[in-house]
Amino acid sequence: PGSAIHLSLVREAANYKLKYGRKKEATSDLEQLWKQNTNDVHTLAQLISAYSLVDQDKAKA
């Protein structure tokens, strides 16, 4: 965990899960990515988008 390859796989898994309706699982993956690199605005944008599908209050926070 934490290696570039691992993080890339987690991102791909999150994208797959979002595409196929597994929103809560995708959100969990994106949270994991965000914790690894809080400067990654791409992950933050994806996370907010995923939250808007699962938990709108969290998306606004």
One Martini backbone bead per residue (centre of mass of N, CA, C, O) as a GRO file, in nm:
protein
   61
    1PRO     BB    1   0.097   0.036   0.020
    2GLY     BB    2   0.158   0.355  -0.153
    3SER     BB    3   0.222   0.284  -0.416
    4ALA     BB    4   0.182   0.371  -0.736
    5ILE     BB    5   0.047   0.108  -0.828
    6HIS     BB    6  -0.164   0.083  -0.609
    7LEU     BB    7  -0.303   0.359  -0.657
    8SER     BB    8  -0.382   0.297  -0.949
    9LEU     BB    9  -0.564   0.053  -0.883
   10VAL     BB   10  -0.760   0.203  -0.699
   11ARG     BB   11  -0.857   0.402  -0.912
   12GLU     BB   12  -0.966   0.192  -1.112
   13ALA     BB   13  -1.165   0.066  -0.917
   14ALA     BB   14  -1.333   0.319  -0.867
   15ASN     BB   15  -1.420   0.365  -1.159
   16TYR     BB   16  -1.564   0.096  -1.192
   17LYS     BB   17  -1.766   0.127  -0.956
   18LEU     BB   18  -1.903   0.381  -1.065
   19LYS     BB   19  -1.995   0.263  -1.340
   20TYR     BB   20  -2.148   0.001  -1.167
   21GLY     BB   21  -2.289   0.126  -0.884
   22ARG     BB   22  -2.046   0.119  -0.652
   23LYS     BB   23  -2.033   0.387  -0.464
   24LYS     BB   24  -1.934   0.316  -0.176
   25GLU     BB   25  -1.676   0.171  -0.264
   26ALA     BB   26  -1.557   0.406  -0.423
   27THR     BB   27  -1.541   0.603  -0.189
   28SER     BB   28  -1.342   0.438  -0.025
   29ASP     BB   29  -1.113   0.443  -0.230
   30LEU     BB   30  -1.091   0.756  -0.247
   31GLU     BB   31  -1.022   0.799   0.048
   32GLN     BB   32  -0.758   0.646   0.038
   33LEU     BB   33  -0.622   0.829  -0.170
   34TRP     BB   34  -0.650   1.098  -0.014
   35LYS     BB   35  -0.476   1.010   0.233
   36GLN     BB   36  -0.210   0.978   0.058
   37ASN     BB   37  -0.306   1.263  -0.118
   38THR     BB   38  -0.408   1.591  -0.037
   39ASN     BB   39  -0.302   1.731  -0.329
   40ASP     BB   40  -0.517   1.573  -0.505
   41VAL     BB   41  -0.757   1.713  -0.705
   42HIS     BB   42  -0.870   1.473  -0.862
   43THR     BB   43  -0.959   1.307  -0.618
   44LEU     BB   44  -1.136   1.521  -0.490
   45ALA     BB   45  -1.337   1.543  -0.723
   46GLN     BB   46  -1.425   1.246  -0.717
   47LEU     BB   47  -1.519   1.242  -0.424
   48ILE     BB   48  -1.740   1.454  -0.445
   49SER     BB   49  -1.898   1.309  -0.662
   50ALA     BB   50  -1.951   1.052  -0.497
   51TYR     BB   51  -2.092   1.188  -0.259
   52SER     BB   52  -2.333   1.300  -0.430
   53LEU     BB   53  -2.445   0.995  -0.464
   54VAL     BB   54  -2.445   0.917  -0.138
   55ASP     BB   55  -2.356   1.208   0.033
   56GLN     BB   56  -2.447   1.530   0.025
   57ASP     BB   57  -2.332   1.646   0.288
   58LYS     BB   58  -2.035   1.566   0.231
   59ALA     BB   59  -2.005   1.722  -0.038
   60LYS     BB   60  -2.044   2.011   0.106
   61ALA     BB   61  -1.795   1.994   0.326
   0.00000   0.00000   0.00000
